Amino acid sequence: QVQLQESGPGLVKPSETLSLTCAVSGGSISGYYWSWIRQPPGKGLEWIGYVYFGGSINYNPSLKSRVTISVDRSTNQFSLKLSSVTAADTAVYFCARHRLGGDMFFDPWGQGTLVTVSS
Amino acid sequence: DIQMTQSPSSLSASVGDRVTITCRASQSISGYLNWYQQKPGKAPTLLISTTSRLQTGVPSRFGGSRSGTDFTLTISSLQPEDFATYYCQQSYSIPTFGQGTRLEIK
């Protein structure tokens, strides 16, 4: 049973870069797509972007200029970098697995990690 | 982006009630609509994919249907563990979510 676990700093200063890692256990990172999704406190869900195990990527156009997602097959992990953060980037960040096209539903998810942007 | 509009935004119901939550897409998404349940402090979990495909382990009281660009999640007989927030998500194009429906105990 595949499990995902997010990790990274819980506090980031404005204008700096948010960096998170998602560790995949119980299965290989190969053959699937891997996404980051965020949820501001008390609000809804926003898809950030995905990486394929082979390295191809796709980002939400609303965040594209600030997002970098990468994969490390040797460690079964993938990562998120979000630059020039502001308070609006404060959210719980989830990682999730999916396939592509119409089958782009997210299952499973990591437990999520809260990142607060504040000086 | 395809906008997903959920209604109602909140709902009070009792154990045993039949409940319906609706999600409307701003354009055609074929049947590429998925439903998630989220409990406080937890990650969402996938209930239904592609309009009506119940995920393994999800009780049969949950069901999904479609009429054009309107999609419905139905819970036939509410159980105490069903009180949560429900989100729809379209997978026709860049994924977008509805704003959520909070289901509370009456």
Interface residues (C-beta under 8 A of the other chain):
Chain A: G44 L45 E46 W47 N58 N60 P61 F94 G101 G102 D103 M104 F105 F106 D107 P108 W109 G110 Q111 G112
Chain B: D1 S30 G31 Y32 N34 Y36 K42 A43 P44 T45 L46 S49 T50 Q55 Y87 Q89 S91 Y92 I94 P95 T96 F97 G98 Q99 G100
